[in-house]
Amino acid sequence: MIDYRSDTITKPTEKMRKAMYEAEVGDDVYGEDPTVKRLEELAAEITGKESAIFVPSGTMGNQLGVKTHTNPGDEIILEENCHIFYYEAGATAALSSVQTRTIRGEGGIMAISDIRKAIRSEDIHFPKTSLICVENTHNKWGGTVMSASHMKNIHELAMGRGIKVHLDGARIFNAAAYLNTDVKNITEHADSVMFCLSKGLCAPVGSMLAGSKDFIHKAKKYRKMFGGGMRQAGIIAAAGIVALTDMRERLQEDHENARNLAEGLSGIKGLEVDLNSVQTNIVMCDIVNKDSDSQKFIAALKEDGILATYITDTRVRFVTHYYIEAKDVKETISKISTYMKKQQ
Ligand SMILES: *Cc1c(COP(=O)(O)O)cnc(C)c1O
């Protein structure tokens, strides 16, 4: 199977499995796991933050960010297709009792003027705007990247109004690879950042939340409250260290494969891909044949040994990752081309 469903399906590499086997561990709730500590120090250093904590999932990292930066009844500003709003089961309401103010942003990028308009003024009727959440790369918009300068503008606006910025950087290293910059040049424009070890970086489990020392100190208590205190977590943190050390620099390969796939698919009659939006490792493909629907397309591809994800009745998503090679992309284009010809 050539599995394009997501980069989350990546299994740990041989080197990760070996590191996991050999990991030195302790009870991390007691602060006694040396491998978790090493991973947290590494994550803080890479993102240019004072401190970081290891969390079981990206969702928990984001929700700890929201919880730690806000008080119940506050309002938070976010893009209407962002993961925190769209895909986290209503956690901002359930866990932090904040209300959400969503803005549509082309490519997932909220305009400064729209954010400025959404920030509440001081008024007895109004909730307090305490947080702006941004997502880079943007998942639902197809892995699109926000520039460091736009992030800087958002952060400056926020700082001027006493508002914090949380970066959902599940795929922040893909953004850094696209922008060809050190990830610190992106993360410096947010008060906190969450990133995933378990996506394109191939670790089996886990995400990191980074920020100031004081912020992480508070978040650690909420992590316990949310049930995310882990014991001998060094077993999985060991894979995270390999992920950060070995897997960041190769993401450009995934981007090249995605680009080649997108170009190949866009050349097939009955399919359309917006090539401008293919910036990292995600390809959104629209089926424009009058009698073709995406579920039928996905089922046919599966018969041919290719897995993709349903997005809408006419849209299918392909995600490239460590286990997709250039030859797989060639094979995919050829098989889809044959299938689409039969549909004419
Ligand atoms: C995957 C993802 C998350 C959440 O990660 P989980 O580990 O699946 O909870 C958060 N934000 C974005 C943008 C993601 O793509």
PDBQT file of the ligand as one rigid body, heavy atoms in Angstrom, charges set to zero:
ROOT
HETATM    1  C1  LIG A 401      -2.439  16.916  13.985  1.00  0.00    +0.000 C 
HETATM    2  C2  LIG A 401      -2.664  18.316  14.375  1.00  0.00    +0.000 A 
HETATM    3  C3  LIG A 401      -2.916  18.655  15.705  1.00  0.00    +0.000 A 
HETATM    4  C4  LIG A 401      -3.206  17.661  16.811  1.00  0.00    +0.000 C 
HETATM    5  O1  LIG A 401      -2.393  16.624  16.951  1.00  0.00    +0.000 OA
HETATM    6  P1  LIG A 401      -2.894  15.252  17.656  1.00  0.00    +0.000 P 
HETATM    7  O2  LIG A 401      -1.620  14.690  18.128  1.00  0.00    +0.000 OA
HETATM    8  O3  LIG A 401      -3.557  14.473  16.576  1.00  0.00    +0.000 OA
HETATM    9  O4  LIG A 401      -3.827  15.598  18.763  1.00  0.00    +0.000 OA
HETATM   10  C5  LIG A 401      -3.039  19.993  16.006  1.00  0.00    +0.000 A 
HETATM   11  N1  LIG A 401      -2.941  20.930  15.078  1.00  0.00    +0.000 NA
HETATM   12  C6  LIG A 401      -2.709  20.653  13.785  1.00  0.00    +0.000 A 
HETATM   13  C7  LIG A 401      -2.590  21.753  12.806  1.00  0.00    +0.000 C 
HETATM   14  C8  LIG A 401      -2.572  19.332  13.376  1.00  0.00    +0.000 A 
HETATM   15  O5  LIG A 401      -2.361  19.053  12.100  1.00  0.00    +0.000 OA
ENDROOT
TORSDOF 0
